[in-house]
Amino acid sequence: DGAFYGRPIQLWYQTAGILTAIGFAALCTAGILYPLDWIIGIRLAKEDELEGLDLTAHGESWEVAASRAVGDLVKQILEEQGTNKEKIEDNGSFELHYTPSDSNAKSFSVPLSTRQTTIDFESDDRCWK
């Protein structure tokens, strides 16, 4: 029998169980985090928080990650179409076009076929992006 079928105390037992689980989890978490904070510290320096963890811990910003993601997308599309970079440069442009589902929002295009000289830091070669 449950709380609505003749045994309403069951609802209180379940509530007490839930609160006990929450309390246990909070105590265990505090038991781990407080000693860690006291011994080695678990918070970043204020300057690192303001600058951002991507840049301070990994040495890159979100622009770099976004650029790599777009570069990988362009490479995948070119491979699927059997097109190489020289064909794009000779025959026109290659761009990403975004059309929002909201008719009031503006769509935009990002041209991707411009030739830029960049340095590939892994192999120290010049590469096309």
C-alpha positions in Angstrom: 0.0 0.0 0.0 1.3 3.4 -0.9 0.7 6.9 0.4 -2.7 7.3 -1.4 -4.0 3.8 -0.6 -4.2 3.8 3.2 -0.6 4.4 4.3 0.2 8.1 4.2 3.2 7.7 6.4 5.0 6.2 3.4 5.2 9.7 1.8 7.1 11.0 4.9 9.5 8.0 4.8 10.3 8.8 1.2 10.8 12.5 2.0 13.1 11.6 4.9 15.1 9.3 2.6 15.5 12.0 0.0 16.6 14.5 2.6 19.0 12.0 4.1 20.6 11.3 0.6 21.0 15.1 0.0 22.6 15.6 3.4 24.9 12.6 2.9 26.0 13.8 -0.6 26.6 17.4 0.8 28.7 16.1 3.7 30.8 13.9 1.5 31.4 16.7 -1.0 32.3 19.1 1.8 34.6 16.4 3.3 36.5 16.3 0.0 36.5 19.9 -1.1 37.3 21.7 2.2 40.6 19.8 2.8 41.6 20.2 -0.8 40.9 23.9 -0.6 42.9 24.1 2.6 45.9 22.1 1.3 46.3 23.1 -2.3 43.5 25.5 -3.1 40.8 24.7 -5.7 40.2 28.1 -7.1 42.0 29.8 -9.9 43.8 33.1 -9.4 41.5 36.1 -10.0 43.6 37.2 -13.0 43.2 33.7 -14.6 39.5 33.7 -14.1 39.1 37.1 -15.7 41.3 36.2 -18.7 39.7 32.8 -19.2 40.8 29.2 -18.6 41.1 28.4 -22.3 43.9 30.9 -22.7 45.6 30.5 -19.3 45.6 26.7 -19.1 45.6 25.7 -22.7 47.2 28.6 -24.5 44.3 29.2 -26.9 41.2 31.2 -27.2 37.7 30.4 -28.5 38.5 32.1 -31.8 41.3 29.5 -32.4 39.0 26.6 -31.7 36.2 28.0 -33.9 38.7 28.6 -36.7 39.9 25.0 -36.5 36.3 23.7 -36.5 35.4 25.8 -39.6 38.6 24.6 -41.3 37.8 21.0 -40.5 34.3 21.5 -41.9 35.5 23.1 -45.1 38.1 20.3 -45.6 35.3 17.7 -45.1 33.0 19.4 -47.6 35.8 19.7 -50.2 36.7 16.0 -49.8 33.1 15.0 -50.2 32.7 17.0 -53.4 36.1 15.9 -54.8 37.2 19.5 -55.0 40.6 20.8 -54.2 41.7 24.3 -53.2 43.1 25.2 -56.6 39.7 24.6 -58.3 38.0 26.9 -55.8 40.5 29.7 -56.3 40.2 29.4 -60.1 36.4 28.9 -60.3 34.9 31.3 -57.8 34.2 31.4 -54.2 33.4 29.0 -51.4 31.3 30.3 -48.5 29.2 29.1 -45.6 25.7 30.5 -45.6 23.4 30.6 -42.5 19.7 31.0 -42.9 17.9 31.2 -39.6 14.5 29.6 -39.1 13.1 32.8 -37.7 12.1 34.9 -40.7 12.7 38.2 -38.8 16.4 37.3 -38.2 19.0 38.2 -40.8 20.9 35.5 -42.7 24.6 35.9 -43.4 27.4 34.3 -45.4 31.1 33.8 -44.5 33.5 33.6 -47.4 36.0 30.9 -47.0 38.0 30.7 -50.2 40.3 33.6 -49.6 44.0 32.8 -49.7 45.8 33.6 -46.4 49.3 32.6 -45.4 49.4 31.2 -41.9 51.9 29.1 -40.0 51.0 25.6 -39.0 52.6 25.4 -35.6 52.7 21.6 -35.5 54.9 21.2 -38.6 56.1 24.8 -38.9 55.0 24.9 -42.6 53.0 27.5 -44.3 49.4 26.3 -44.9 46.2 27.3 -46.7 43.1 28.1 -44.7 
